[in-house]
């Protein structure tokens, strides 16, 4: 079976904690992250086999009810997504810089996965909500054409959901930009 990651975002911290507890009790999954985020949201991220993650998320949705904002399962997550999300990735040469901002926290994980799978880019960081008013953003690098292709693919795949609020592509960013970002 393939490794999957599931994530949920709640608009209630108590219900988010309760739902996370139920998700962990209902299936053989690993808790990667569970945390309150500004402004008064709660995010839970789990991993495991596809079936277990899907069942766990379904149970979390039932407990979360009207307090659940969004949930997703990525069945075959790109291997660079979790290190970028946890700030554990290596940052090498930043040839060009792509930045995608999302309307909510967990959408940035989806965008990061789409970008990494769409083109020959490196995920630098996936930041979810901390200090961002509940938003998220993704930073990618690579050849300028690859960065543009990755962002265009993400825009196309997410067009109906309106989760992307803005994006930029910077060719050969100044060294001080990389310094302040990382």
Residue, then its C-alpha position, 0 to 999 in steps of 0.5 A: x500500500x502507498x503512504x498517504x497523508x490526510x489533513x483537516x482544518x477546523x474553526x473550533x479548537x475544542x472540536x479540532x482536538x476531539x476530532x483528532x482524538x477520534x481520528x487516531x483511535x479509529x484507524x492505524x495512523x500516525x499523527x504528524x501535527x496537531x496544533x491551534x493556528x491563528x485566528x482560532x483554527x485547529x489543524x491536524x495532519x496524519x499519515x499511514x496507508x491510504x485506506x487507514x487515512x481515508x477512514x480516519x479522515x472520514x471519522x474526523x469529519x463526522x465528529x467535526x461536523x459544522x466546525x470542519x472547514x476543510x479536509x483532504x487526503x493525498x494518497x501518494x504524497x510527493x516525498x518533498x512535501x513533508x520536509x518542506x512543511x516541517x522546515x526540514x528540507x535542504x535549501x540549495x541554490x535559489x535559481x528562481x523563486x515561486x511563491x503561492x499564497x492560499x486562502x487557508x492553511x491546509x490548501x498550501x499542502x495541496x499546492x505544494x504537492x501539485x507543484x512538486x509533481x507537476x514540474x522539476x522544482x524543489x519545494x523550499x517551504x510550505x508554511x501553514x497559518x502561523x503568523x499568517x492570519x489563517x493563510x498558507x504559502x508555498x515557496x518553490x525554486x528551479x529553472x524559471x520555466x519549471x517554476x512557471x509550469x508548476x504554478x500554472x498547473x496548480x492554478x489549473x487544478x485548483x481553479x474551481x476551488x478559488x484556494x489560491x489568493x495570489x502568486x509571484x515568480x521571481x527570476x534570479x532573486x536577490x541574495x537578501x531575499x533568500x536570506x530573509x525567507x530562510 
